[in-house]
Amino acid sequence: MPIELPFSQACENNKAPILAILREVFDEPGRVLEIGTGTGQHAVHLAQAMPHLKWQPTDHPDAAELSRLRLDQAALSNTLPVIELDVGTPPWPIDSFRWAFSANTAHIMAWKEVEQMFHGIAERLTVGGAFCLYGPFNSQGQFSSDSNKQFDQHLRTRGSHMGIRDMDDLNTLASSVGLVLAKDATMPANNRMLVFRPSVD
Ligand SMILES: C[S@@+](CC[C@H](N)C(=O)[O-])C[C@H]1O[C@@H](n2cnc3c(N)ncnc32)[C@H](O)[C@@H]1O
């Protein structure tokens, strides 16, 4: 019987716009750490379209098995086997990488874990690297749409630790770990792509 792969319609919709940005940012060969790979749709689409990259998919130990299904089936030459990575549990099982990408994770993780994600990435990002964080974000305490406001309410009923993060808080966090917001791209469906780079001073 064919294996039913995990599937997200949102990933189908956003993978092309995400690729358009990542193509510009991940412009040199290097390893990409993906945090919270989920269904694997982004990993497969993005790695296939950017053969100069070596894609390292990861997910929380509770979810990594799910991520493996699509990646194993795709068997791309530039994806590495999925590894378990809980950003809140040191040590991380990866030493360094030039690029990092994470989609729709900051509002699922507790804020403490978002802090740990930024810390872990900043510590391991090599010179000239970048961290691309995709998702819905607030700006100066304001929701960017009614649907994001409703989504935030939904998240908070699922778990009090979840919620849409504010760009101001993310920028403060980034600068505390030596990263700076280099690009803020508006994406379809009221999402954004935030590109952080190591600060030069
Ligand atoms: C909403 S899903 C997003 C999945 C995929 N990136 C996407 O855009 O569809 C959130 C992901 O964050 C992962 N996640 C949650 N907490 C995590 C943690 N502490 N460390 C690593 N990943 C975590 C979940 O396992 C899940 O894969």
The ligand as an SDF file (V2000), in Angstrom:
LIG
                    3D

 27 29  0  0  0  0  0  0  0  0999 V2000
    3.2730   24.6610   12.5990 C   0  0  0  0  0  0  0  0  0  0  0  0
    4.5400   23.4920   12.4280 S   0  0  0  0  0  0  0  0  0  0  0  0
    5.4250   24.1290   11.0060 C   0  0  0  0  0  0  0  0  0  0  0  0
    5.9950   23.0200   10.1990 C   0  0  0  0  0  0  0  0  0  0  0  0
    6.6110   23.4840    8.8550 C   0  0  0  0  0  0  0  0  0  0  0  0
    7.8240   24.2350    9.0700 N   0  0  0  0  0  0  0  0  0  0  0  0
    5.6170   24.2980    8.0710 C   0  0  0  0  0  0  0  0  0  0  0  0
    5.8520   25.4710    7.7970 O   0  0  0  0  0  0  0  0  0  0  0  0
    4.5580   23.7290    7.7340 O   0  0  0  0  0  0  0  0  0  0  0  0
    5.6250   23.8590   13.7770 C   0  0  0  0  0  0  0  0  0  0  0  0
    6.8500   22.9700   13.8220 C   0  0  0  0  0  0  0  0  0  0  0  0
    7.6900   23.4020   14.8850 O   0  0  0  0  0  0  0  0  0  0  0  0
    8.2230   22.2350   15.5170 C   0  0  0  0  0  0  0  0  0  0  0  0
    8.6400   22.5680   16.8830 N   0  0  0  0  0  0  0  0  0  0  0  0
    7.8650   22.9320   17.9260 C   0  0  0  0  0  0  0  0  0  0  0  0
    8.6050   23.0940   19.0300 N   0  0  0  0  0  0  0  0  0  0  0  0
    9.8920   22.8200   18.6720 C   0  0  0  0  0  0  0  0  0  0  0  0
   11.1200   22.7980   19.3860 C   0  0  0  0  0  0  0  0  0  0  0  0
   11.1740   23.0630   20.7030 N   0  0  0  0  0  0  0  0  0  0  0  0
   12.2470   22.4800   18.7140 N   0  0  0  0  0  0  0  0  0  0  0  0
   12.2010   22.1960   17.3920 C   0  0  0  0  0  0  0  0  0  0  0  0
   11.0630   22.1940   16.6630 N   0  0  0  0  0  0  0  0  0  0  0  0
    9.9190   22.5000   17.3090 C   0  0  0  0  0  0  0  0  0  0  0  0
    7.0590   21.2520   15.4640 C   0  0  0  0  0  0  0  0  0  0  0  0
    7.4650   19.9280   15.7030 O   0  0  0  0  0  0  0  0  0  0  0  0
    6.5360   21.4880   14.0590 C   0  0  0  0  0  0  0  0  0  0  0  0
    7.2180   20.7210   13.1040 O   0  0  0  0  0  0  0  0  0  0  0  0
  1  2  1  0
  2  3  1  0
  2 10  1  0
  3  4  1  0
  4  5  1  0
  5  6  1  0
  5  7  1  0
  7  8  2  0
  7  9  1  0
 10 11  1  0
 11 12  1  0
 11 26  1  0
 12 13  1  0
 13 14  1  0
 13 24  1  0
 14 15  1  0
 14 23  1  0
 15 16  2  0
 16 17  1  0
 17 18  1  0
 17 23  2  0
 18 19  1  0
 18 20  2  0
 20 21  1  0
 21 22  2  0
 22 23  1  0
 24 25  1  0
 24 26  1  0
 26 27  1  0
M  CHG  2   2   1   9  -1
M  END
$$$$
